[in-house]
Amino acid sequence: MENNQDILKDLNPEQKKAAEHTNGPLLIVAGAGTGKTTVITRRIAHLMMDKAVKGNEIL
C-alpha cells in the first residue's frame, strides 16, 4: 500500500490542503474538471491511513 505522501504528491497546494483537512466537514466547490473527486478520494485515503478512521465511519 502506498504511504500518505505518495497519495498526496500529485495534488496542487489547494487540493492538498483540502485532502489533509481533518477538523470536521469540508465543502469543496469548484468547476468541472478541477479535481474534486480526486481530492475527495485522497482525503478518504488520508483519513484511513494517517488518522486510523475506519471506512464505515466516513460519510
Secondary structure, DSSP 4 states (H G I P E B T S, - for coil): ---HHHHHTTS-HHHHHHHH--SS-------TTSSHHHHHHHHHHHHHHHS---GGG--
